[in-house]
Amino acid sequence: MALIDKIKTLLQLKLKYAASAGIATAVDYGIFFSLKNLLQYSATTMPNLPLMPPG
Protein backbone atom coordinates (compact mmCIF):
# COMPACT_ATOMS: atom_id res chain seq x y z
CA MET A 1 0.00 0.00 0.00
CA ALA A 2 2.91 2.33 0.69
CA LEU A 3 4.11 1.99 -2.90
CA ILE A 4 0.67 2.85 -4.26
CA ASP A 5 0.51 5.89 -1.97
CA LYS A 6 3.90 7.06 -3.25
CA ILE A 7 2.78 6.64 -6.86
CA LYS A 8 -0.43 8.56 -6.19
CA THR A 9 1.48 11.36 -4.46
CA LEU A 10 3.96 11.64 -7.31
CA LEU A 11 1.16 11.67 -9.88
CA GLN A 12 -0.77 14.32 -7.96
CA LEU A 13 2.33 16.53 -7.74
CA LYS A 14 3.05 15.98 -11.41
CA LEU A 15 -0.53 16.78 -12.37
CA LYS A 16 -0.53 19.89 -10.18
CA TYR A 17 2.64 21.27 -11.76
CA ALA A 18 1.55 20.27 -15.26
CA ALA A 19 -1.84 21.93 -14.82
CA SER A 20 -0.30 25.11 -13.38
CA ALA A 21 2.01 25.34 -16.37
CA GLY A 22 -0.83 24.56 -18.76
CA ILE A 23 0.72 21.34 -20.04
CA ALA A 24 -1.32 18.62 -18.35
CA THR A 25 -1.14 15.64 -20.68
CA ALA A 26 -3.52 12.80 -21.44
CA VAL A 27 -0.77 10.37 -20.45
CA ASP A 28 -0.69 11.63 -16.86
CA TYR A 29 -4.46 11.33 -16.52
CA GLY A 30 -4.43 7.97 -18.28
CA ILE A 31 -1.92 6.53 -15.81
CA PHE A 32 -3.83 7.92 -12.83
CA PHE A 33 -7.21 6.58 -13.94
CA SER A 34 -5.75 3.24 -15.01
CA LEU A 35 -4.28 2.79 -11.52
CA LYS A 36 -7.56 3.81 -9.92
CA ASN A 37 -9.57 1.43 -12.11
CA LEU A 38 -7.14 -1.41 -11.44
CA LEU A 39 -7.56 -0.97 -7.68
CA GLN A 40 -11.35 -0.86 -7.97
CA TYR A 41 -11.31 -3.93 -10.22
CA SER A 42 -9.08 -5.83 -7.80
CA ALA A 43 -11.34 -4.90 -4.90
CA THR A 44 -14.48 -6.13 -6.67
CA THR A 45 -13.11 -9.31 -8.25
CA MET A 46 -10.90 -10.40 -5.36
CA PRO A 47 -12.52 -9.09 -2.16
CA ASN A 48 -10.34 -11.34 0.00
CA LEU A 49 -7.25 -9.27 -0.74
CA PRO A 50 -6.17 -7.12 2.22
CA LEU A 51 -5.35 -4.25 -0.17
CA MET A 52 -8.80 -2.68 -0.14
CA PRO A 53 -11.43 -4.17 2.16
CA PRO A 54 -14.87 -4.22 0.54
CA GLY A 55 -17.44 -1.82 1.83
N, CA, C and O atoms as a CHARMM CRD file, in Angstrom:
* protein
*
  220
    1    1 MET  N      0.82800  -1.20100   0.00000 PROA 1      0.00000
    2    1 MET  CA     0.00000   0.00000   0.00000 PROA 1      0.00000
    3    1 MET  C      0.86600   1.25700   0.00000 PROA 1      0.00000
    4    1 MET  O      0.49200   2.27900  -0.57400 PROA 1      0.00000
    5    2 ALA  N      2.01900   1.17200   0.64400 PROA 2      0.00000
    6    2 ALA  CA     2.90900   2.33100   0.69300 PROA 2      0.00000
    7    2 ALA  C      3.37700   2.72000  -0.71000 PROA 2      0.00000
    8    2 ALA  O      3.47900   3.90400  -1.03200 PROA 2      0.00000
    9    3 LEU  N      3.66100   1.71100  -1.54300 PROA 3      0.00000
   10    3 LEU  CA     4.11400   1.98900  -2.90300 PROA 3      0.00000
   11    3 LEU  C      3.02800   2.70500  -3.69300 PROA 3      0.00000
   12    3 LEU  O      3.30300   3.65900  -4.42000 PROA 3      0.00000
   13    4 ILE  N      1.79500   2.23800  -3.54700 PROA 4      0.00000
   14    4 ILE  CA     0.67400   2.85400  -4.25600 PROA 4      0.00000
   15    4 ILE  C      0.48600   4.29600  -3.79400 PROA 4      0.00000
   16    4 ILE  O      0.22300   5.18300  -4.60600 PROA 4      0.00000
   17    5 ASP  N      0.62200   4.52800  -2.49600 PROA 5      0.00000
   18    5 ASP  CA     0.50500   5.89400  -1.97400 PROA 5      0.00000
   19    5 ASP  C      1.59100   6.79600  -2.56100 PROA 5      0.00000
   20    5 ASP  O      1.32900   7.95100  -2.89900 PROA 5      0.00000
   21    6 LYS  N      2.80700   6.26800  -2.68100 PROA 6      0.00000
   22    6 LYS  CA     3.90200   7.05600  -3.25400 PROA 6      0.00000
   23    6 LYS  C      3.60700   7.40000  -4.70900 PROA 6      0.00000
   24    6 LYS  O      3.82400   8.53100  -5.14600 PROA 6      0.00000
   25    7 ILE  N      3.11100   6.41500  -5.45300 PROA 7      0.00000
   26    7 ILE  CA     2.78000   6.64500  -6.86200 PROA 7      0.00000
   27    7 ILE  C      1.69100   7.70600  -6.98600 PROA 7      0.00000
   28    7 ILE  O      1.78200   8.61200  -7.81400 PROA 7      0.00000
   29    8 LYS  N      0.66000   7.58000  -6.15200 PROA 8      0.00000
   30    8 LYS  CA    -0.42500   8.55900  -6.18700 PROA 8      0.00000
   31    8 LYS  C      0.07900   9.95500  -5.85600 PROA 8      0.00000
   32    8 LYS  O     -0.30600  10.92900  -6.50200 PROA 8      0.00000
   33    9 THR  N      0.94200  10.05200  -4.85000 PROA 9      0.00000
   34    9 THR  CA     1.48100  11.35500  -4.45600 PROA 9      0.00000
   35    9 THR  C      2.30500  11.96400  -5.58600 PROA 9      0.00000
   36    9 THR  O      2.17600  13.15000  -5.88900 PROA 9      0.00000
   37   10 LEU  N      3.15000  11.14500  -6.20500 PROA 10     0.00000
   38   10 LEU  CA     3.96400  11.63900  -7.31500 PROA 10     0.00000
   39   10 LEU  C      3.09600  12.09000  -8.47900 PROA 10     0.00000
   40   10 LEU  O      3.35900  13.12500  -9.09200 PROA 10     0.00000
   41   11 LEU  N      2.05700  11.31000  -8.78400 PROA 11     0.00000
   42   11 LEU  CA     1.16400  11.67500  -9.87800 PROA 11     0.00000
   43   11 LEU  C      0.41600  12.96200  -9.57500 PROA 11     0.00000
   44   11 LEU  O      0.25500  13.81100 -10.45100 PROA 11     0.00000
   45   12 GLN  N     -0.04200  13.10700  -8.33500 PROA 12     0.00000
   46   12 GLN  CA    -0.76900  14.31800  -7.96000 PROA 12     0.00000
   47   12 GLN  C      0.12900  15.54700  -8.07600 PROA 12     0.00000
   48   12 GLN  O     -0.29800  16.59200  -8.56600 PROA 12     0.00000
   49   13 LEU  N      1.38100  15.41400  -7.62000 PROA 13     0.00000
   50   13 LEU  CA     2.32600  16.52600  -7.74500 PROA 13     0.00000
   51   13 LEU  C      2.58500  16.84600  -9.21300 PROA 13     0.00000
   52   13 LEU  O      2.60500  18.00800  -9.62000 PROA 13     0.00000
   53   14 LYS  N      2.78200  15.79800  -9.99200 PROA 14     0.00000
   54   14 LYS  CA     3.05500  15.98400 -11.41100 PROA 14     0.00000
   55   14 LYS  C      1.87000  16.65700 -12.09800 PROA 14     0.00000
   56   14 LYS  O      2.04500  17.57200 -12.90300 PROA 14     0.00000
   57   15 LEU  N      0.66000  16.19300 -11.77300 PROA 15     0.00000
   58   15 LEU  CA    -0.53400  16.78500 -12.37000 PROA 15     0.00000
   59   15 LEU  C     -0.68900  18.24500 -11.95400 PROA 15     0.00000
   60   15 LEU  O     -1.06300  19.09500 -12.76200 PROA 15     0.00000
   61   16 LYS  N     -0.39600  18.52600 -10.68100 PROA 16     0.00000
   62   16 LYS  CA    -0.52900  19.89300 -10.17600 PROA 16     0.00000
   63   16 LYS  C      0.41900  20.83700 -10.92400 PROA 16     0.00000
   64   16 LYS  O      0.01600  21.91400 -11.36200 PROA 16     0.00000
   65   17 TYR  N      1.67400  20.42500 -11.06300 PROA 17     0.00000
   66   17 TYR  CA     2.64000  21.26500 -11.76000 PROA 17     0.00000
   67   17 TYR  C      2.32000  21.36200 -13.24900 PROA 17     0.00000
   68   17 TYR  O      2.46300  22.42500 -13.85300 PROA 17     0.00000
   69   18 ALA  N      1.88900  20.25600 -13.83200 PROA 18     0.00000
   70   18 ALA  CA     1.54900  20.26800 -15.25700 PROA 18     0.00000
   71   18 ALA  C      0.35800  21.18100 -15.51700 PROA 18     0.00000
   72   18 ALA  O      0.34800  21.93800 -16.48800 PROA 18     0.00000
   73   19 ALA  N     -0.64600  21.10600 -14.64700 PROA 19     0.00000
   74   19 ALA  CA    -1.83900  21.93400 -14.81600 PROA 19     0.00000
   75   19 ALA  C     -1.50600  23.41000 -14.62200 PROA 19     0.00000
   76   19 ALA  O     -2.01500  24.26500 -15.34800 PROA 19     0.00000
   77   20 SER  N     -0.65300  23.71000 -13.64300 PROA 20     0.00000
   78   20 SER  CA    -0.30500  25.11000 -13.37900 PROA 20     0.00000
   79   20 SER  C      0.49900  25.70100 -14.53300 PROA 20     0.00000
   80   20 SER  O      0.45200  26.90800 -14.77400 PROA 20     0.00000
   81   21 ALA  N      1.22600  24.86200 -15.23600 PROA 21     0.00000
   82   21 ALA  CA     2.01100  25.34000 -16.37300 PROA 21     0.00000
   83   21 ALA  C      1.21400  25.23700 -17.67100 PROA 21     0.00000
   84   21 ALA  O      1.67600  25.66900 -18.72700 PROA 21     0.00000
   85   22 GLY  N      0.01800  24.66500 -17.58500 PROA 22     0.00000
   86   22 GLY  CA    -0.83400  24.55600 -18.75800 PROA 22     0.00000
   87   22 GLY  C     -0.43700  23.43200 -19.69200 PROA 22     0.00000
   88   22 GLY  O     -0.76900  23.46300 -20.87700 PROA 22     0.00000
   89   23 ILE  N      0.27500  22.43300 -19.16900 PROA 23     0.00000
   90   23 ILE  CA     0.72300  21.34500 -20.04400 PROA 23     0.00000
   91   23 ILE  C      0.32900  19.97700 -19.50500 PROA 23     0.00000
   92   23 ILE  O      1.05800  19.00000 -19.67600 PROA 23     0.00000
   93   24 ALA  N     -0.84000  19.91200 -18.84600 PROA 24     0.00000
   94   24 ALA  CA    -1.31800  18.62100 -18.35500 PROA 24     0.00000
   95   24 ALA  C     -1.57400  17.72400 -19.56400 PROA 24     0.00000
   96   24 ALA  O     -2.25600  18.11900 -20.50900 PROA 24     0.00000
   97   25 THR  N     -1.01800  16.51000 -19.52100 PROA 25     0.00000
   98   25 THR  CA    -1.13600  15.63500 -20.68400 PROA 25     0.00000
   99   25 THR  C     -2.09900  14.48400 -20.43700 PROA 25     0.00000
  100   25 THR  O     -2.37400  14.11500 -19.29500 PROA 25     0.00000
  101   26 ALA  N     -2.60300  13.92900 -21.52300 PROA 26     0.00000
  102   26 ALA  CA    -3.52300  12.80200 -21.43600 PROA 26     0.00000
  103   26 ALA  C     -2.83100  11.58700 -20.82700 PROA 26     0.00000
  104   26 ALA  O     -3.48100  10.74400 -20.20800 PROA 26     0.00000
  105   27 VAL  N     -1.52400  11.49800 -21.00000 PROA 27     0.00000
  106   27 VAL  CA    -0.77300  10.37000 -20.44600 PROA 27     0.00000
  107   27 VAL  C     -0.83000  10.36600 -18.92100 PROA 27     0.00000
  108   27 VAL  O     -1.04200   9.32100 -18.30500 PROA 27     0.00000
  109   28 ASP  N     -0.64200  11.53400 -18.31700 PROA 28     0.00000
  110   28 ASP  CA    -0.69400  11.63400 -16.86000 PROA 28     0.00000
  111   28 ASP  C     -2.05400  11.17600 -16.33700 PROA 28     0.00000
  112   28 ASP  O     -2.13700  10.37700 -15.40500 PROA 28     0.00000
  113   29 TYR  N     -3.11200  11.69300 -16.95000 PROA 29     0.00000
  114   29 TYR  CA    -4.45800  11.33100 -16.51600 PROA 29     0.00000
  115   29 TYR  C     -4.73000   9.86000 -16.79700 PROA 29     0.00000
  116   29 TYR  O     -5.37400   9.17700 -16.00000 PROA 29     0.00000
  117   30 GLY  N     -4.23900   9.37800 -17.92900 PROA 30     0.00000
  118   30 GLY  CA    -4.43300   7.97500 -18.28300 PROA 30     0.00000
  119   30 GLY  C     -3.81100   7.04400 -17.25800 PROA 30     0.00000
  120   30 GLY  O     -4.43300   6.05700 -16.86500 PROA 30     0.00000
  121   31 ILE  N     -2.59100   7.34000 -16.81800 PROA 31     0.00000
  122   31 ILE  CA    -1.91700   6.52700 -15.80500 PROA 31     0.00000
  123   31 ILE  C     -2.69100   6.56600 -14.49500 PROA 31     0.00000
  124   31 ILE  O     -2.89600   5.53400 -13.85700 PROA 31     0.00000
  125   32 PHE  N     -3.12000   7.76300 -14.09700 PROA 32     0.00000
  126   32 PHE  CA    -3.83100   7.92400 -12.83500 PROA 32     0.00000
  127   32 PHE  C     -5.13200   7.12700 -12.82900 PROA 32     0.00000
  128   32 PHE  O     -5.41500   6.39900 -11.87700 PROA 32     0.00000
  129   33 PHE  N     -5.92800   7.26800 -13.90200 PROA 33     0.00000
  130   33 PHE  CA    -7.21100   6.58200 -13.93600 PROA 33     0.00000
  131   33 PHE  C     -7.05400   5.07800 -14.13700 PROA 33     0.00000
  132   33 PHE  O     -7.87400   4.30000 -13.65100 PROA 33     0.00000
  133   34 SER  N     -6.00800   4.66300 -14.85000 PROA 34     0.00000
  134   34 SER  CA    -5.74800   3.23600 -15.00800 PROA 34     0.00000
  135   34 SER  C     -5.44400   2.60600 -13.65600 PROA 34     0.00000
  136   34 SER  O     -5.94300   1.52600 -13.34300 PROA 34     0.00000
  137   35 LEU  N     -4.62500   3.28200 -12.85500 PROA 35     0.00000
  138   35 LEU  CA    -4.27800   2.79400 -11.52400 PROA 35     0.00000
  139   35 LEU  C     -5.52000   2.71100 -10.65500 PROA 35     0.00000
  140   35 LEU  O     -5.73400   1.72500  -9.95000 PROA 35     0.00000
  141   36 LYS  N     -6.33900   3.75600 -10.71200 PROA 36     0.00000
  142   36 LYS  CA    -7.56400   3.81200  -9.91800 PROA 36     0.00000
  143   36 LYS  C     -8.51200   2.68000 -10.31900 PROA 36     0.00000
  144   36 LYS  O     -9.07200   2.00000  -9.45900 PROA 36     0.00000
  145   37 ASN  N     -8.68800   2.48200 -11.62700 PROA 37     0.00000
  146   37 ASN  CA    -9.57200   1.42700 -12.11400 PROA 37     0.00000
  147   37 ASN  C     -9.05100   0.04700 -11.74700 PROA 37     0.00000
  148   37 ASN  O     -9.83300  -0.84600 -11.42000 PROA 37     0.00000
  149   38 LEU  N     -7.74600  -0.13400 -11.79900 PROA 38     0.00000
  150   38 LEU  CA    -7.13800  -1.41000 -11.44000 PROA 38     0.00000
  151   38 LEU  C     -7.40900  -1.74500  -9.97800 PROA 38     0.00000
  152   38 LEU  O     -7.71700  -2.89000  -9.64800 PROA 38     0.00000
  153   39 LEU  N     -7.29500  -0.75000  -9.10100 PROA 39     0.00000
  154   39 LEU  CA    -7.56400  -0.96500  -7.68300 PROA 39     0.00000
  155   39 LEU  C     -9.02300  -1.30900  -7.44900 PROA 39     0.00000
  156   39 LEU  O     -9.33400  -2.20900  -6.66900 PROA 39     0.00000
  157   40 GLN  N     -9.92300  -0.59500  -8.12100 PROA 40     0.00000
  158   40 GLN  CA   -11.35000  -0.86300  -7.96800 PROA 40     0.00000
  159   40 GLN  C    -11.68000  -2.25400  -8.49500 PROA 40     0.00000
  160   40 GLN  O    -12.46200  -2.98400  -7.88600 PROA 40     0.00000
  161   41 TYR  N    -11.08100  -2.62100  -9.63100 PROA 41     0.00000
  162   41 TYR  CA   -11.31400  -3.93300 -10.22400 PROA 41     0.00000
  163   41 TYR  C    -10.81400  -5.03900  -9.29800 PROA 41     0.00000
  164   41 TYR  O    -11.48900  -6.05100  -9.11000 PROA 41     0.00000
  165   42 SER  N     -9.63600  -4.84500  -8.72600 PROA 42     0.00000
  166   42 SER  CA    -9.07600  -5.82500  -7.79800 PROA 42     0.00000
  167   42 SER  C     -9.96800  -5.98700  -6.57900 PROA 42     0.00000
  168   42 SER  O    -10.16700  -7.09800  -6.08900 PROA 42     0.00000
  169   43 ALA  N    -10.50500  -4.87100  -6.09000 PROA 43     0.00000
  170   43 ALA  CA   -11.34500  -4.90200  -4.89600 PROA 43     0.00000
  171   43 ALA  C    -12.65700  -5.63500  -5.16200 PROA 43     0.00000
  172   43 ALA  O    -13.18500  -6.30700  -4.27600 PROA 43     0.00000
  173   44 THR  N    -13.18500  -5.50800  -6.38100 PROA 44     0.00000
  174   44 THR  CA   -14.47600  -6.12900  -6.67100 PROA 44     0.00000
  175   44 THR  C    -14.33900  -7.59100  -7.08200 PROA 44     0.00000
  176   44 THR  O    -15.20800  -8.40400  -6.76500 PROA 44     0.00000
  177   45 THR  N    -13.26000  -7.93600  -7.78300 PROA 45     0.00000
  178   45 THR  CA   -13.10800  -9.30800  -8.25100 PROA 45     0.00000
  179   45 THR  C    -12.43200 -10.20900  -7.23000 PROA 45     0.00000
  180   45 THR  O    -12.65500 -11.42000  -7.21300 PROA 45     0.00000
  181   46 MET  N    -11.60100  -9.61200  -6.37700 PROA 46     0.00000
  182   46 MET  CA   -10.89700 -10.39900  -5.36500 PROA 46     0.00000
  183   46 MET  C    -11.06000  -9.74000  -3.99600 PROA 46     0.00000
  184   46 MET  O    -10.10000  -9.18000  -3.46600 PROA 46     0.00000
  185   47 PRO  N    -12.25400  -9.80000  -3.42200 PROA 47     0.00000
  186   47 PRO  CA   -12.52300  -9.08800  -2.16500 PROA 47     0.00000
  187   47 PRO  C    -11.73200  -9.61200  -0.97100 PROA 47     0.00000
  188   47 PRO  O    -11.69900  -8.97000   0.07800 PROA 47     0.00000
  189   48 ASN  N    -11.09200 -10.77900  -1.12300 PROA 48     0.00000
  190   48 ASN  CA   -10.33800 -11.33800  -0.00400 PROA 48     0.00000
  191   48 ASN  C     -8.95600 -10.70900   0.15100 PROA 48     0.00000
  192   48 ASN  O     -8.27800 -10.92900   1.15400 PROA 48     0.00000
  193   49 LEU  N     -8.54500  -9.93000  -0.84000 PROA 49     0.00000
  194   49 LEU  CA    -7.24600  -9.26900  -0.74100 PROA 49     0.00000
  195   49 LEU  C     -7.28400  -8.21500   0.36000 PROA 49     0.00000
  196   49 LEU  O     -8.27700  -7.50200   0.49900 PROA 49     0.00000
  197   50 PRO  N     -6.21700  -8.11000   1.13900 PROA 50     0.00000
  198   50 PRO  CA    -6.16600  -7.12100   2.21600 PROA 50     0.00000
  199   50 PRO  C     -5.92700  -5.70000   1.70400 PROA 50     0.00000
  200   50 PRO  O     -5.98000  -4.74700   2.48100 PROA 50     0.00000
  201   51 LEU  N     -5.66500  -5.55000   0.39800 PROA 51     0.00000
  202   51 LEU  CA    -5.34900  -4.24600  -0.16900 PROA 51     0.00000
  203   51 LEU  C     -6.45900  -3.22900   0.09500 PROA 51     0.00000
  204   51 LEU  O     -6.22500  -2.16600   0.66900 PROA 51     0.00000
  205   52 MET  N     -7.66900  -3.57900  -0.33600 PROA 52     0.00000
  206   52 MET  CA    -8.80000  -2.68000  -0.14000 PROA 52     0.00000
  207   52 MET  C     -9.99300  -3.47600   0.36100 PROA 52     0.00000
  208   52 MET  O    -10.65000  -4.14800  -0.43400 PROA 52     0.00000
  209   53 PRO  N    -10.29300  -3.42300   1.63600 PROA 53     0.00000
  210   53 PRO  CA   -11.43300  -4.17200   2.15600 PROA 53     0.00000
  211   53 PRO  C    -12.73300  -3.69800   1.52900 PROA 53     0.00000
  212   53 PRO  O    -12.94400  -2.49300   1.39200 PROA 53     0.00000
  213   54 PRO  N    -13.60200  -4.61200   1.15000 PROA 54     0.00000
  214   54 PRO  CA   -14.87400  -4.22300   0.53700 PROA 54     0.00000
  215   54 PRO  C    -15.74800  -3.44400   1.50700 PROA 54     0.00000
  216   54 PRO  O    -15.69800  -3.65800   2.71800 PROA 54     0.00000
  217   55 GLY  N    -16.54200  -2.54500   0.96500 PROA 55     0.00000
  218   55 GLY  CA   -17.43800  -1.81700   1.82900 PROA 55     0.00000
  219   55 GLY  C    -17.39400  -0.34900   1.52600 PROA 55     0.00000
  220   55 GLY  O    -18.09600   0.43500   2.16500 PROA 55     0.00000
